[in-house]
Amino acid sequence: MPFNNSITKLFRVQYPIVQAGMIWASGWRLASAVSNAGALGLIGSGSMYPDVLREHIRKCKAATNKPFGVNVPLLYPHIDKHIQIIIDEGVKIVFTSAGNPKAWTGILKEKGITVVHVVSSSKFAAKSQDAGCDAVVAEGFEAGGHNGREETTTMVLIPAVRSAVTIPVIAAGGIATGRQMLAAMVLGADGVQIGSRFVCSKEASSHDNFKQAVLQSQEGDTMLSLKKVVPVRLLKNKFFDAVKNAEINGAGEDALKQILGRGRAKKGMFEGDLDEGELEIGQVSSIIKTIKPAAEIVHEIWNEFHSTLKSPLNNT
């Protein structure tokens, strides 16, 4: 059943659920499937060349008549070309991350685009509000991929951000179920952004080797790494161990960049090299045990949220 709050109104969706725009996982197939299911699907542009992004936007528009958006990591190259393509193709929703929200918010807002910025602290949430963002994603330390240096957990971050801003707050990090969604909203969130659960969807473009590794992961199998470069939560493997050993031996930023090299995330998540690839995933991977269609995941999360909301203490 539909839900009515600030997030569903802002994005014109049925459910206050956002599928994160993850690199090498969130193409047009996943975004359109999530949007068709009543949530908000995002295309992850961080792993796309400009012409590839244009292709995914056009295919997504052909696959759904529901709202969808594009996630744009501001630290990636081709950012100006990505923004222009988003404007030219008439995308109405943009999530920005990994950079200064002032950089592009004004330009996007002038074109009538709804802008949401991903933050890891209440300080940057306030800056995002000041920059004109329509909402913020407050992403806790549990999240996969690029992460905040503060290591603030979702349970601490959400109420802090809620107190710091008046715009809608979307919780992210460690959320894969309806119960977790309800917990985040009790803490002050207006909706949730979910990444890792959708990595293990049939429509995700992530390699099946990576999906299977996520299903087999246990508590403690992910850890924040590369903090001297750009902090990122990774599934432990041979590459992770190489970075960890280098850090223990005092490696600096340049040495770590050399170990990282180029295309490491593509090698792991898209090409399926589980030894030498960078495997970005959240702590919540330890409770993900199935690969399902994206629509089924959306409805499963929403139904559990709704049933727990009606009887939170007795629903077991």
C-alpha positions in Angstrom: 0.0 0.0 0.0 1.3 3.5 -0.8 2.8 5.7 1.9 2.6 9.5 2.1 5.4 11.6 3.5 8.0 14.2 2.5 10.1 11.7 0.5 7.2 10.1 -1.5 6.0 13.6 -2.3 9.5 14.9 -3.2 10.2 12.0 -5.6 6.6 11.2 -6.5 7.0 7.5 -5.6 4.8 5.0 -3.6 7.4 4.1 -1.0 10.1 6.1 0.7 12.8 3.7 -0.5 15.8 4.7 -2.7 18.0 2.2 -4.4 21.6 3.5 -4.1 23.4 4.4 -7.3 26.3 1.9 -6.8 29.2 1.7 -9.3 29.3 -1.4 -11.5 25.9 -2.5 -10.1 23.3 0.2 -10.8 22.6 0.4 -14.5 19.3 1.1 -16.3 17.9 -2.4 -15.7 18.1 -2.2 -11.9 17.0 1.5 -11.7 14.0 0.9 -13.9 13.0 -2.3 -12.1 13.1 -0.5 -8.7 11.2 2.5 -10.0 8.5 0.3 -11.6 8.1 -1.4 -8.2 7.2 1.9 -6.6 10.5 3.0 -5.1 13.1 5.3 -6.6 15.8 3.7 -8.8 19.1 5.4 -9.4 21.6 5.0 -12.2 25.1 4.9 -10.8 27.1 7.1 -13.1 30.4 6.8 -11.3 31.5 3.8 -13.4 30.3 5.2 -16.7 31.9 7.2 -19.5 29.6 10.1 -20.6 28.3 8.2 -23.7 27.5 5.2 -21.6 25.6 7.3 -19.1 23.5 8.8 -21.9 22.7 5.3 -23.2 21.6 4.2 -19.7 19.4 7.2 -19.2 17.7 6.7 -22.5 17.1 3.0 -21.9 15.8 3.7 -18.4 13.3 6.2 -19.8 12.2 3.6 -22.3 11.8 0.9 -19.6 9.8 2.9 -17.0 7.4 5.9 -16.9 8.0 6.3 -13.2 10.5 8.7 -11.7 14.2 7.7 -11.5 17.4 9.5 -10.9 21.2 9.5 -11.4 23.8 9.3 -8.7 26.9 11.5 -9.5 30.1 11.1 -7.4 31.7 14.5 -7.6 35.2 13.2 -7.3 35.0 11.3 -10.6 36.4 12.6 -13.9 34.0 13.8 -16.7 31.8 15.4 -14.0 30.9 18.4 -16.2 30.0 16.1 -19.1 27.9 14.0 -16.9 26.0 17.0 -15.6 25.3 18.3 -19.1 24.0 14.9 -20.2 21.7 14.8 -17.2 20.4 18.2 -18.1 20.1 17.5 -21.8 18.3 14.1 -21.2 15.8 15.7 -18.9 16.6 13.7 -15.7 14.6 15.2 -12.9 16.4 13.8 -9.8 20.1 13.9 -9.1 22.0 12.5 -6.0 25.5 13.9 -5.6 28.2 12.5 -3.3 31.9 12.6 -2.5 32.4 16.3 -2.9 31.2 19.8 -2.2 27.4 20.2 -2.6 27.8 23.8 -3.6 29.7 22.8 -6.8 26.7 21.8 -8.9 23.5 22.2 -6.8 22.8 25.7 -8.0 23.2 24.8 -11.7 21.0 21.7 -11.3 18.3 23.6 -9.4 18.2 26.3 -12.1 17.1 23.5 -14.5 14.3 22.4 -12.2 16.2 19.3 -11.0 15.7 17.9 -7.5 19.1 17.6 -5.8 20.0 15.3 -2.9 23.5 15.1 -1.4 25.1 12.2 0.5 26.7 13.2 3.8 28.5 11.4 6.7 28.1 14.2 9.3 25.6 16.7 10.6 28.0 19.5 9.7 27.9 18.6 6.0 24.2 18.0 6.2 23.8 21.6 7.3 26.1 22.7 4.4 24.1 20.8 2.0 20.9 22.5 3.2 22.6 25.9 2.9 23.7 24.9 -0.7 20.0 24.5 -1.6 19.7 20.7 -1.6 16.2 19.4 -1.4 17.2 16.5 0.9 20.2 14.7 2.3 21.2 11.1 2.5 22.8 10.5 6.0 25.1 7.5 5.4 26.5 5.7 8.4 29.8 3.9 8.8 28.2 0.6 8.1 27.7 1.4 4.4 29.6 -0.1 1.6 31.7 1.8 -0.9 33.1 5.2 -0.2 32.6 6.2 3.4 33.0 9.0 5.8 36.3 9.4 7.8 34.4 10.0 11.0 33.2 6.4 11.3 29.9 7.5 12.8 27.3 4.7 12.8 23.9 5.1 11.3 22.2 4.9 14.7 24.2 7.9 15.9 24.2 9.8 12.6 20.5 9.9 11.8 19.3 11.7 15.0 22.2 14.1 14.7 21.4 15.0 11.1 17.7 15.2 11.9 18.5 17.8 14.5 20.8 19.8 12.2 18.5 20.3 9.2 14.9 20.9 8.3 15.0 19.3 4.9 14.1 15.6 4.5 16.6 13.1 5.7 17.2 9.7 4.0 19.0 7.1 6.1 21.7 4.9 4.6 24.2 2.3 5.9 23.3 -1.0 7.3 19.8 -1.1 6.0 18.5 -4.1 4.1 15.2 -5.1 5.7 11.9 -3.6 6.7 12.7 -3.8 10.4 15.9 -1.8 9.8 14.0 0.7 7.7 11.5 1.2 10.6 14.4 1.7 13.0 15.9 4.4 10.9 12.6 6.2 10.6 12.0 6.0 14.3 15.4 7.7 14.7 14.2 10.6 12.5 14.7 9.6 8.9 12.0 10.2 6.3 13.1 7.4 4.1 16.0 5.0 3.4 18.6 4.4 0.7 19.6 0.8 0.3 22.6 -0.4 -1.7 24.0 -3.8 -0.7 20.7 -5.6 -0.8 20.2 -4.5 -4.4 23.7 -5.7 -5.3 22.1 -9.2 -4.9 19.2 -8.5 -7.2 18.8 -10.2 -10.6 18.9 -6.9 -12.4 22.1 -5.6 -10.8 25.0 -5.5 -13.3 27.5 -6.7 -10.7 29.2 -10.0 -11.6 27.6 -13.2 -10.3 31.0 -14.1 -8.6 30.6 -10.9 -6.5 27.0 -11.6 -5.7 27.8 -15.1 -4.5 30.7 -13.7 -2.4 28.2 -11.3 -0.7 25.8 -14.2 0.0 28.6 -16.2 1.6 29.9 -13.3 3.8 29.7 -13.4 7.5 29.9 -10.7 10.3 33.3 -9.1 10.3 34.0 -9.9 6.6 34.0 -6.2 5.6 36.2 -3.4 6.9 37.0 0.2 6.1 40.2 0.4 4.0 42.4 3.0 2.2 41.6 5.7 4.7 44.7 7.6 3.6 43.4 7.8 0.0 39.5 7.6 0.0 37.9 5.5 2.8 36.0 2.6 1.3 34.4 -0.4 2.9 35.5 -3.7 1.3 34.9 -7.4 1.5 38.1 -8.9 2.7 40.2 -10.7 0.0 43.8 -10.9 -1.3 43.7 -7.3 -2.5 42.3 -6.1 0.9 45.1 -8.0 2.7 47.7 -6.3 0.5 46.4 -2.9 1.4 46.1 -3.8 5.1 49.7 -5.1 5.2 51.0 -2.0 3.5 49.1 0.2 5.9 50.5 -1.7 8.9 54.0 -1.2 7.5 53.4 2.6 7.3 52.7 3.0 3.6 51.8 6.6 2.6 49.1 7.8 0.2 51.3 7.5 -2.9 52.3 3.9 -2.1 48.6 3.0 -1.5 47.5 4.6 -4.7 50.1 2.4 -6.5 48.7 -0.7 -4.9 45.2 0.4 -5.9 46.1 1.1 -9.5 43.4 1.6 -12.1 40.2 -0.3 -12.7 40.4 -2.2 -9.4 36.7 -1.9 -8.6 35.7 -2.9 -12.1 37.9 -6.0 -11.9 36.2 -7.1 -8.7 32.6 -6.1 -8.9 32.0 -6.2 -12.6 34.5 -8.7 -13.9 34.3 -11.0 -10.9 37.9 -11.3 -9.9 37.5 -12.1 -6.2 41.2 -12.2 -5.4 42.6 -9.0 -7.0 39.4 -7.0 -7.3 38.1 -4.3 -5.1 34.8 -5.6 -3.6 32.8 -2.7 -2.2 29.9 -3.8 0.0 28.3 -2.9 3.4 28.3 -4.7 6.7 24.7 -5.7 6.2 26.0 -8.2 3.5 26.2 -10.8 6.3 22.4 -11.1 6.5 21.8 -11.2 2.7 21.3 -14.8 1.7 19.3 -14.7 -1.5 19.3 -13.2 -5.0 15.9 -12.0 -6.0 14.3 -9.7 -8.6 14.5 -6.0 -7.6 10.7 -5.7 -7.4 10.5 -8.6 -5.0 13.1 -7.0 -2.8 11.3 -3.7 -2.7 8.0 -5.3 -1.8 9.6 -7.6 0.8 11.2 -4.6 2.5 8.0 -2.6 2.4 5.8 -5.4 3.6 8.1 -6.1 6.6 8.2 -2.4 7.4 4.4 -2.1 7.3 3.8 -5.3 9.4 6.4 -4.3 12.0 5.0 -0.8 12.2 1.6 -2.3 13.1 3.0 -4.6 15.8 6.7 -3.8 16.4 7.1 -5.7 19.7 5.0 -8.8 18.9 6.0 -9.5 15.3 8.5 -12.3 15.4 
